[in-house]
Amino acid sequence: MRHPFINDLSDKSLDDLTKTLTDLQSKLNFAYRTQNHSLIKQLYMVIESYQAEHKVRMDELYKKHNLDNKINVTKENT
């Protein structure tokens, strides 16, 4: 479930999204240590919003660089 007050993250860069996710994770750790359940729920919603936008950006980046076809994971007979 996305946070209701976060509407558009398209103006943020991929680096900004990554830094914000890192910061939110540390805040989530603090919320767990202090057992603040309402803050934990709010942070989960915010993190989910940022992760969804991060995933969209990464998918676009992979498509742009066509990385799907460049990784060969098959085992060769030697």
C-alpha angles and dihedrals in degrees: 000000000000123000110263095223096053107079111154127023096163092105092063121090123236090252091052091051091050094048092047092050090052091050092047091051091055090049089050090053089052091049090052092049091051092041092232099162098181090053090048091055092048093048091050090056092048092046091050091053092051093043091052091053091044090053092050091051093047092049090052090049092051091049091047092053093036093229095159093080099039101067115082114193099168119119115245123215109242 
